[in-house]
Amino acid sequence: MSAEIIDGFAVAAELREKIAADAAALKASHGVVPGLAVVLVGEDPASAVYVRNKLKATAECGLKSLEFKLPASTGEEEVLALVRRLNADPAVHGILVQLPLPKQIDADKVLGLIDPDKDVDGFHPVNAGRLSVGLPGFVPCTPRGSQILIDKILPDLSGKTAVVIGRSNIVGKPMAQLLLSRNATVTIAHSRTKDLPAVCRTADVLVAAVGRPKMVKGDWIKPGAIVIDVGINRIEVDGKGKIVGDVDFDEAVEVAGAITPVPRGVGPMTIACLMLNTLDSARRSVGG
């Protein structure tokens, strides 16, 4: 029997509707419209697409967007000065600096300057620390969206085994922290893990976030497991570009109990959770 397909596109649409309603209520009660500032330096085509999608979602959710497009030649101090100005602006509740940045700009320095209470990407070390010790803070959007999808299938993870393939600060580590907070027993696997397929086969919940197309095969998956595929990889098939995940979907769908497709899986949830983090920031600004 084939796995249940976890429709991240549909779940994200429901979430955006809820965000829009809550944003309207916040405006009615406090006169506050959640504001998201997006900074794009340079003309990287993929970054431009991501920013356009984020701004579109912002409008759909009734949030206010402020876009700052800077040329690729922009110096580091100019970007830092912009971040300082956005930190001080009470109408800005979320600040997103689109990565990658041009080589003359230290991304860690820029991200580290963002006010942690406006860090809706959840990348600031303060928010990473808050997540680690269980304090309220901003969770990176992809792990947050992935956890929402997992909760749709299996709300109680107590005693379940989870394996996260990938140890990045953006996905792997925060994903593991979220699963731990749900009382799962968590293993973080990576490129130096011995017998990776065997480790993956222990997982009731398997999250793949490595950036390698179709790496996770069907025989890596425990029958009935929930598989969350975070990967977005472009490959050539018959001379045409195709987007695939880190999981070999055609094999995995025959083994897993539930699985996210690529596209229409985790991707839409990432942007929806950016809107949710921005709304949360605005609520906190009025003591909510």
C-alpha positions as CSV (number, residue, x, y, z in Angstrom):
1,M,0.0,0.0,0.0
2,S,1.3,3.4,-0.9
3,A,2.0,6.0,1.7
4,E,-0.3,8.9,2.6
5,I,0.8,12.0,0.8
6,I,1.3,14.9,3.2
7,D,0.0,17.9,1.2
8,G,2.1,20.8,2.5
9,F,0.5,23.1,0.0
10,A,-3.0,22.6,1.4
11,V,-1.8,22.8,5.1
12,A,0.1,26.0,4.3
13,A,-3.0,27.5,2.7
14,E,-5.0,26.8,5.8
15,L,-2.3,28.3,7.9
16,R,-2.2,31.5,5.8
17,E,-5.9,31.9,6.2
18,K,-5.6,31.7,9.9
19,I,-2.7,34.2,9.9
20,A,-4.8,36.6,7.8
21,A,-7.7,36.4,10.3
22,D,-5.4,36.9,13.3
23,A,-3.6,39.8,11.7
24,A,-6.9,41.5,11.0
25,A,-7.9,41.0,14.6
26,L,-4.6,42.4,15.8
27,K,-5.1,45.5,13.6
28,A,-8.7,45.9,14.9
29,S,-7.7,45.6,18.6
30,H,-4.4,47.4,18.7
31,G,-4.0,49.3,15.4
32,V,-0.9,47.2,14.6
33,V,-0.2,45.7,11.2
34,P,2.6,43.1,11.3
35,G,5.5,44.4,9.2
36,L,8.1,42.3,7.5
37,A,11.3,44.0,6.1
38,V,13.1,42.0,3.3
39,V,16.6,42.9,2.3
40,L,18.0,41.6,-1.0
41,V,21.6,42.4,-1.9
42,G,22.5,41.7,-5.5
43,E,20.6,40.0,-8.3
44,D,20.9,36.2,-7.6
45,P,18.0,34.8,-9.7
46,A,17.0,32.1,-7.1
47,S,17.1,34.7,-4.3
48,A,14.9,37.1,-6.3
49,V,12.3,34.3,-6.8
50,Y,12.3,33.5,-3.1
51,V,11.9,37.2,-2.2
52,R,9.0,37.6,-4.7
53,N,7.2,34.6,-3.2
54,K,7.7,35.9,0.4
55,L,6.4,39.3,-0.5
56,K,3.4,37.8,-2.3
57,A,2.6,35.7,0.8
58,T,3.0,38.8,3.0
59,A,0.3,40.6,1.0
60,E,-2.0,37.5,1.0
61,C,-1.8,37.3,4.8
62,G,-2.7,41.0,5.3
63,L,0.8,41.9,6.5
64,K,2.8,44.9,5.5
65,S,6.0,44.3,3.5
66,L,9.0,46.6,3.1
67,E,11.4,45.6,0.4
68,F,15.0,46.9,0.3
69,K,16.9,46.0,-2.9
70,L,20.6,46.9,-2.9
71,P,23.1,46.5,-5.7
72,A,25.7,43.7,-5.6
73,S,28.4,46.2,-5.0
74,T,26.9,47.4,-1.7
75,G,29.4,47.5,1.1
76,E,29.1,45.7,4.4
77,E,28.7,48.9,6.5
78,E,25.8,50.0,4.4
79,V,23.9,46.8,5.0
80,L,24.7,46.9,8.7
81,A,23.4,50.5,8.9
82,L,20.2,49.4,7.2
83,V,19.7,46.6,9.8
84,R,20.3,49.1,12.6
85,R,17.6,51.3,11.2
86,L,15.2,48.5,10.8
87,N,15.9,47.3,14.4
88,A,14.9,50.8,15.6
89,D,11.7,51.0,13.5
90,P,8.6,50.1,15.6
91,A,6.6,49.4,12.4
92,V,9.0,46.6,11.5
93,H,8.3,43.4,13.4
94,G,10.4,41.0,11.3
95,I,13.7,41.4,9.5
96,L,14.8,39.0,6.8
97,V,18.1,39.3,5.0
98,Q,18.1,37.0,2.0
99,L,21.1,34.7,1.7
100,P,23.5,34.3,0.1
101,L,25.1,37.8,0.4
102,P,27.9,39.0,-1.9
103,K,31.4,37.9,-0.8
104,Q,32.4,41.4,0.5
105,I,29.7,41.1,3.2
106,D,30.1,38.9,6.3
107,A,26.7,37.2,6.6
108,D,27.3,36.1,10.2
109,K,28.0,39.7,11.2
110,V,24.8,40.9,9.4
111,L,22.6,38.2,10.9
112,G,24.1,38.7,14.3
113,L,23.2,42.3,14.3
114,I,19.5,41.7,13.7
115,D,17.4,42.2,16.9
116,P,16.7,38.7,18.2
117,D,13.1,39.8,18.8
118,K,12.8,40.7,15.1
119,D,14.7,37.7,13.8
120,V,11.8,35.9,12.1
121,D,14.2,33.6,10.3
122,G,15.2,32.2,13.7
123,F,18.9,32.2,12.7
124,H,20.3,34.5,15.5
125,P,22.4,32.7,18.1
126,V,20.1,34.1,20.9
127,N,17.1,32.3,19.3
128,A,19.1,29.2,18.7
129,G,19.9,29.2,22.4
130,R,16.3,29.9,23.4
131,L,15.2,26.9,21.4
132,S,17.9,24.7,22.9
133,V,16.9,25.4,26.5
134,G,13.1,25.5,25.9
135,L,12.5,29.3,26.1
136,P,10.1,31.2,23.8
137,G,11.9,32.5,20.7
138,F,11.8,32.3,16.9
139,V,12.2,28.8,15.4
140,P,13.7,28.6,11.9
141,C,10.8,28.4,9.4
142,T,11.6,25.1,7.7
143,P,11.8,23.1,10.9
144,R,8.7,24.8,12.3
145,G,6.8,24.0,9.1
146,S,8.1,20.4,9.1
147,Q,7.0,19.9,12.7
148,I,3.5,21.2,11.9
149,L,3.2,18.6,9.1
150,I,4.5,15.8,11.5
151,D,1.9,16.9,14.1
152,K,-0.9,16.5,11.5
153,I,0.0,12.8,11.1
154,L,1.3,11.9,14.6
155,P,0.5,14.5,17.3
156,D,2.1,12.5,20.1
157,L,5.8,11.7,19.5
158,S,6.4,10.4,23.0
159,G,8.6,7.3,22.9
160,K,9.0,7.5,19.1
161,T,12.4,7.3,17.4
162,A,13.3,10.2,15.1
163,V,16.3,10.5,12.8
164,V,17.3,13.8,11.2
165,I,19.8,13.5,8.3
166,G,21.7,16.8,8.3
167,R,23.2,19.0,11.0
168,S,22.9,22.5,9.6
169,N,22.1,25.4,11.9
170,I,19.1,26.2,9.6
171,V,17.4,22.9,9.5
172,G,19.1,19.9,11.0
173,K,19.9,21.1,14.5
174,P,16.7,23.1,15.2
175,M,14.6,20.2,13.8
176,A,16.2,17.8,16.3
177,Q,15.5,20.3,19.1
178,L,11.8,20.5,18.1
179,L,11.5,16.7,18.0
180,L,13.2,16.5,21.4
181,S,10.7,19.0,22.8
182,R,8.0,16.5,21.6
183,N,9.6,13.7,23.7
184,A,11.0,11.8,20.7
185,T,14.3,10.0,20.9
186,V,16.4,11.8,18.4
187,T,19.5,10.9,16.3
188,I,21.2,13.5,14.2
189,A,22.9,11.7,11.3
190,H,25.4,13.2,8.8
191,S,28.0,12.5,6.2
192,R,30.3,10.7,8.7
193,T,27.6,8.5,10.2
194,K,28.5,4.8,10.0
195,D,25.9,2.7,8.1
196,L,23.5,5.5,7.5
197,P,20.8,3.3,5.9
198,A,20.7,1.2,9.1
199,V,20.4,4.2,11.3
200,C,17.5,5.6,9.1
201,R,15.7,2.3,9.3
202,T,15.3,2.8,13.1
203,A,13.2,5.9,12.6
204,D,9.5,6.3,13.2
205,V,10.0,9.8,11.9
206,L,12.7,10.4,9.2
207,V,13.7,14.0,8.2
208,A,16.0,14.3,5.2
209,A,17.8,17.6,4.9
210,V,21.1,17.0,3.2
211,G,20.8,18.6,-0.3
212,R,21.6,15.5,-2.3
213,P,19.0,14.4,-4.8
214,K,17.2,11.1,-4.2
215,M,19.8,10.0,-1.7
216,V,17.4,8.3,0.7
217,K,16.2,5.0,-0.9
218,G,13.2,3.0,-0.2
219,D,15.1,0.3,1.7
220,W,16.4,3.0,4.1
221,I,12.9,3.5,5.5
222,K,11.2,1.7,8.3
223,P,7.8,0.4,7.0
224,G,5.1,2.8,8.1
225,A,7.5,5.7,9.0
226,I,6.7,9.3,8.5
227,V,9.1,10.8,6.0
228,I,9.7,14.5,5.8
229,D,11.7,15.5,2.7
230,V,13.3,19.0,3.1
231,G,15.5,18.7,0.0
232,I,15.0,20.9,-3.0
233,N,17.3,19.8,-5.8
234,R,17.3,20.6,-9.5
235,I,18.2,17.8,-11.8
236,E,18.1,17.2,-15.6
237,V,15.7,14.5,-16.8
238,D,15.4,14.0,-20.6
239,G,17.0,17.4,-21.1
240,K,14.5,19.2,-18.9
241,G,15.0,20.6,-15.4
242,K,13.1,18.9,-12.6
243,I,12.8,19.6,-8.9
244,V,13.3,16.5,-6.6
245,G,13.9,16.0,-2.9
246,D,16.6,14.2,-0.9
247,V,14.3,11.1,-0.8
248,D,13.8,8.8,-3.8
249,F,10.0,9.4,-3.7
250,D,9.0,6.6,-6.1
251,E,10.7,4.1,-3.9
252,A,9.9,5.6,-0.5
253,V,6.2,6.0,-1.2
254,E,5.8,2.2,-1.3
255,V,7.3,1.8,2.2
256,A,6.5,4.8,4.3
257,G,3.3,5.4,6.1
258,A,3.2,9.1,5.2
259,I,5.5,11.2,3.1
260,T,5.9,14.8,1.9
261,P,6.3,15.3,-1.9
262,V,8.7,17.7,-3.6
263,P,7.4,20.2,-4.6
264,R,4.2,20.9,-2.6
265,G,5.5,19.5,0.7
266,V,7.8,21.4,3.1
267,G,8.4,24.4,0.8
268,P,5.1,26.1,1.1
269,M,5.2,25.6,4.9
270,T,8.5,27.4,5.1
271,I,7.0,30.6,3.7
272,A,3.8,30.2,5.8
273,C,5.8,29.9,8.9
274,L,7.8,33.1,8.0
275,M,4.4,34.8,8.1
276,L,3.5,33.1,11.3
277,N,6.8,34.2,13.0
278,T,6.1,37.8,11.8
279,L,2.6,37.7,13.3
280,D,4.0,36.3,16.5
281,S,6.5,39.2,16.7
282,A,3.8,41.8,16.2
283,R,1.8,40.2,19.0
284,R,4.7,40.3,21.3
285,S,5.2,43.9,20.6
286,V,1.8,44.7,22.1
287,G,2.3,42.3,25.0
288,G,0.6,39.3,23.4
